[in-house]
Amino acid sequence: MPYLGCHLSASKGDLAMVRTAQSIGADTFAFFTRNPRGSKAKPQDLVDSAKAMSLMGQLGFGKLVAHGAYTMNLCTADPDARDFAASVLAEDLQRMAALPEQYYNFHPGSHVGQGAEAGIEQIVGALRRALEPAYPVTVLLETMAGKGSEVGGSFQELKDIIDGVGSDSVGVCLDTCHVYDAGYDIVNDLDGVLAEFDRIIGLDRLKALHLNDSKNPFASHKDRHECIGQGSLGLETFRRIVTHPLLADKPMILETPNELPGYAEELRLLRDMIMNER
């Protein structure tokens, strides 16, 4: 059975997030490591993090999925901004050592006219440096919608990054809205998309999913999330995803346009789908 959760506010600390997740029926969660639209990170409370890890173990939680800031672009054309983004990545991985063996997910970046090949080379370099201290964290590259000059809109681009880094500590987080908007038809051919992922990247690298419906039609390359069942993916697609045997052990994170009550309702909906399939 997959672990189901949603994005939570980190403002009150790690332990508070675990308790909030439990209160809405989640057994995993995601959070931003710092201001998602900026670079500021609040001071760490190592005691709080240790208590959070202990409670997660007691409750049988799956791995949580931390998220890097949206503004962290490892392949921007501006060398100063690129170096700053690399320093943010390195600091985030160091901070994740307080939550050992969890996942850290981020958007690969936008090459801003340099070309995908140059962008991939820059992402690889930053990841190699950030992973050198061997912190106890697995880094996840998020599948992207392919808008503008985004890197990661194809499985091949993600494979090129993974191969370039050459580390077992790099995996993939599959975002359902993003892959559909990118042109991978998980609505009509989920098995075929998973087979293509396995052929190009390998399903052993697929560590987590973001569950989002899409406001856009197939292959629109736009990336606008919608609540589960209210977009172009539809309820049946999510039923197939949460009950798929190849995805049964993955943390699945809601990133839909919701507050906590809406997330709680979506979690109930997804768990009902799983129970009704048994």
C-alpha positions as CSV (number, residue, x, y, z in Angstrom):
1,M,0.0,0.0,0.0
2,P,1.4,3.4,-0.9
3,Y,2.1,6.1,1.7
4,L,-0.2,9.1,1.2
5,G,0.4,12.7,2.3
6,C,0.5,16.3,1.3
7,H,2.5,19.5,1.5
8,L,2.6,21.0,5.0
9,S,3.9,24.2,6.5
10,A,7.2,23.9,8.2
11,S,6.7,27.0,10.3
12,K,6.1,25.2,13.6
13,G,8.9,22.6,13.1
14,D,9.2,19.0,12.1
15,L,7.4,17.4,15.0
16,A,4.4,19.6,14.4
17,M,4.3,18.5,10.8
18,V,4.2,14.8,11.8
19,R,1.3,15.5,14.2
20,T,-0.6,17.5,11.6
21,A,-0.1,14.8,9.0
22,Q,-1.5,12.2,11.5
23,S,-4.5,14.4,12.2
24,I,-5.6,14.5,8.5
25,G,-5.0,10.8,7.9
26,A,-1.6,11.1,6.2
27,D,1.4,8.7,6.7
28,T,3.9,10.8,4.9
29,F,4.3,14.5,4.0
30,A,6.3,17.1,2.1
31,F,7.6,20.5,3.2
32,F,9.8,23.2,1.8
33,T,13.3,23.3,3.3
34,R,13.3,27.1,3.1
35,N,11.1,29.9,1.7
36,P,9.9,28.4,-1.6
37,R,10.1,31.8,-3.4
38,G,13.3,32.9,-1.8
39,S,16.5,31.7,-0.2
40,K,16.0,32.1,3.6
41,A,16.0,29.0,5.8
42,K,15.1,29.1,9.5
43,P,17.5,27.8,12.1
44,Q,17.4,24.1,12.6
45,D,16.2,22.5,15.8
46,L,17.9,19.2,16.0
47,V,16.0,18.0,19.1
48,D,12.7,18.7,17.3
49,S,13.9,16.8,14.2
50,A,14.9,13.8,16.4
51,K,11.5,13.8,18.1
52,A,9.8,14.0,14.6
53,M,11.8,11.0,13.4
54,S,10.9,9.0,16.5
55,L,7.2,9.7,16.1
56,M,7.3,8.9,12.4
57,G,8.7,5.5,13.3
58,Q,6.1,4.9,16.0
59,L,3.3,5.7,13.6
60,G,4.7,3.7,10.7
61,F,5.2,6.6,8.4
62,G,6.8,6.2,5.0
63,K,9.7,8.4,3.9
64,L,8.9,12.1,3.8
65,V,9.7,14.2,0.7
66,A,11.4,17.5,1.4
67,H,11.2,20.1,-1.4
68,G,13.9,22.6,-2.5
69,A,13.0,26.2,-3.3
70,Y,11.4,27.0,-6.6
71,T,14.0,29.7,-7.1
72,M,17.0,27.3,-6.9
73,N,18.0,27.1,-10.6
74,L,21.2,25.1,-11.0
75,C,21.5,25.8,-14.7
76,T,20.6,29.5,-15.0
77,A,22.7,31.4,-17.5
78,D,23.8,33.8,-14.7
79,P,27.0,32.3,-13.2
80,D,26.6,34.1,-9.9
81,A,23.0,33.0,-9.5
82,R,24.0,29.5,-10.5
83,D,26.7,29.3,-7.9
84,F,24.3,30.6,-5.3
85,A,21.8,27.9,-6.2
86,A,24.5,25.3,-5.9
87,S,25.4,26.5,-2.4
88,V,21.7,26.4,-1.4
89,L,21.5,22.8,-2.7
90,A,24.6,21.8,-0.7
91,E,23.2,23.5,2.5
92,D,19.9,21.8,2.1
93,L,21.5,18.4,1.9
94,Q,23.5,19.1,5.0
95,R,20.3,20.2,6.8
96,M,18.6,17.0,5.7
97,A,21.1,15.0,7.8
98,A,18.9,15.8,10.7
99,L,16.2,13.8,9.0
100,P,18.2,10.8,7.9
101,E,17.3,8.4,5.1
102,Q,14.5,10.7,3.8
103,Y,14.0,12.2,0.3
104,Y,14.9,15.7,-1.0
105,N,13.1,16.6,-4.2
106,F,13.8,19.6,-6.4
107,H,13.1,21.0,-9.9
108,P,16.2,20.5,-12.1
109,G,16.1,24.0,-13.4
110,S,15.8,26.1,-16.6
111,H,18.7,26.5,-19.0
112,V,17.5,29.9,-20.2
113,G,18.7,29.7,-23.7
114,Q,21.9,27.8,-23.1
115,G,20.5,24.6,-24.4
116,A,19.5,21.4,-22.5
117,E,22.9,19.8,-22.9
118,A,24.7,22.7,-21.2
119,G,22.0,22.9,-18.5
120,I,22.3,19.2,-17.8
121,E,26.1,19.5,-17.5
122,Q,25.7,22.3,-14.9
123,I,23.1,20.4,-12.9
124,V,25.3,17.3,-12.8
125,G,28.3,19.4,-11.6
126,A,26.3,20.9,-8.8
127,L,24.8,17.6,-7.7
128,R,28.2,15.9,-7.7
129,R,29.6,18.6,-5.4
130,A,26.6,18.6,-3.1
131,L,26.6,14.8,-2.7
132,E,30.4,14.5,-2.0
133,P,29.9,14.6,1.9
134,A,27.6,11.6,1.6
135,Y,24.8,12.9,3.8
136,P,22.1,10.3,4.5
137,V,19.6,11.6,2.0
138,T,18.4,10.5,-1.5
139,V,18.0,13.4,-4.0
140,L,15.0,13.2,-6.3
141,L,14.8,15.0,-9.6
142,E,11.2,16.0,-10.3
143,T,9.6,15.3,-13.7
144,M,8.7,18.6,-15.3
145,A,6.1,19.8,-17.7
146,G,8.6,21.0,-20.3
147,K,7.5,24.6,-20.3
148,G,10.0,27.1,-21.7
149,S,13.6,26.0,-21.2
150,E,12.8,23.6,-18.3
151,V,15.2,20.7,-18.0
152,G,13.5,17.4,-17.0
153,G,10.5,17.5,-19.3
154,S,11.6,14.1,-20.7
155,F,12.7,10.9,-19.1
156,Q,15.8,11.0,-21.3
157,E,16.9,14.3,-19.8
158,L,16.5,12.9,-16.3
159,K,18.5,9.8,-17.2
160,D,21.3,12.0,-18.6
161,I,21.5,13.8,-15.3
162,I,21.4,10.6,-13.3
163,D,24.1,9.0,-15.5
164,G,26.2,12.1,-15.3
165,V,26.1,12.2,-11.5
166,G,26.8,8.4,-11.2
167,S,25.4,8.0,-7.7
168,D,22.9,5.6,-6.2
169,S,21.7,8.6,-4.1
170,V,19.8,10.1,-7.0
171,G,16.3,9.1,-8.0
172,V,13.1,10.6,-9.5
173,C,9.8,12.0,-8.2
174,L,7.1,11.6,-10.8
175,D,4.6,14.4,-10.8
176,T,1.3,13.3,-12.4
177,C,0.3,16.8,-13.7
178,H,3.8,17.5,-15.0
179,V,4.2,14.2,-16.9
180,Y,0.8,14.5,-18.5
181,D,1.4,18.1,-19.5
182,A,4.8,17.0,-20.8
183,G,3.2,14.4,-23.2
184,Y,3.3,11.1,-21.2
185,D,-0.3,9.8,-21.5
186,I,-0.9,8.3,-18.0
187,V,-4.6,8.7,-18.5
188,N,-4.9,6.2,-21.4
189,D,-1.6,4.2,-21.0
190,L,-0.3,4.3,-17.5
191,D,1.4,0.9,-18.0
192,G,3.0,2.1,-21.2
193,V,4.4,5.2,-19.5
194,L,5.8,3.1,-16.6
195,A,7.3,0.7,-19.1
196,E,9.0,3.6,-20.9
197,F,10.3,5.0,-17.6
198,D,11.7,1.6,-16.7
199,R,13.3,1.3,-20.1
200,I,15.0,4.7,-20.0
201,I,15.6,5.3,-16.3
202,G,14.7,2.2,-14.4
203,L,11.8,1.8,-12.0
204,D,14.3,1.3,-9.2
205,R,15.0,5.0,-9.5
206,L,11.3,6.0,-9.1
207,K,11.2,6.8,-5.4
208,A,8.1,9.0,-4.9
209,L,5.1,10.6,-6.7
210,H,3.4,14.0,-6.6
211,L,-0.4,13.5,-7.1
212,N,-1.9,16.4,-9.0
213,D,-4.7,16.7,-11.5
214,S,-4.1,19.1,-14.3
215,K,-6.0,22.2,-15.4
216,N,-4.5,21.7,-18.9
217,P,-5.1,19.3,-21.8
218,F,-2.6,16.6,-22.7
219,A,0.9,17.7,-23.8
220,S,0.2,21.4,-23.1
221,H,3.6,22.0,-21.5
222,K,2.0,24.4,-19.0
223,D,2.0,23.0,-15.4
224,R,-1.1,24.1,-13.6
225,H,-2.2,21.8,-10.8
226,E,-5.9,21.0,-10.1
227,C,-7.6,19.1,-7.3
228,I,-7.9,15.3,-7.7
229,G,-10.6,14.3,-10.2
230,Q,-11.4,17.9,-11.2
231,G,-8.9,18.2,-14.1
232,S,-8.0,16.5,-17.3
233,L,-6.6,13.4,-15.6
234,G,-9.8,12.4,-13.8
235,L,-10.6,10.2,-10.9
236,E,-10.0,6.9,-12.7
237,T,-6.4,7.8,-13.5
238,F,-5.7,8.3,-9.8
239,R,-7.5,5.0,-8.9
240,R,-5.1,3.2,-11.2
241,I,-2.1,5.0,-9.8
242,V,-2.7,4.4,-6.1
243,T,-3.6,0.7,-6.7
244,H,-0.9,0.0,-9.2
245,P,1.4,-2.9,-8.0
246,L,4.6,-1.2,-9.3
247,L,3.8,1.9,-7.2
248,A,2.5,0.2,-4.1
249,D,5.4,1.1,-1.7
250,K,5.9,4.7,-2.8
251,P,5.2,7.9,-0.9
252,M,2.6,9.9,-2.8
253,I,2.3,13.6,-2.0
254,L,-0.7,15.8,-2.9
255,E,0.2,19.2,-4.2
256,T,-3.3,20.2,-5.2
257,P,-4.7,23.7,-4.6
258,N,-6.0,23.0,-1.2
259,E,-5.9,23.8,2.5
260,L,-5.8,21.1,5.2
261,P,-9.5,20.2,5.1
262,G,-9.3,19.7,1.3
263,Y,-6.2,17.6,1.7
264,A,-7.9,15.5,4.3
265,E,-10.9,14.9,2.0
266,E,-8.6,13.9,-0.9
267,L,-6.6,11.5,1.3
268,R,-9.9,9.8,2.3
269,L,-10.9,9.6,-1.3
270,L,-7.6,7.9,-2.3
271,R,-7.7,5.5,0.7
272,D,-11.2,4.5,-0.3
273,M,-10.0,3.7,-3.8
274,I,-7.3,1.5,-2.3
275,M,-9.6,-0.3,0.1
276,N,-12.3,-0.8,-2.6
277,E,-9.7,-2.5,-4.9
278,R,-8.9,-5.1,-2.3
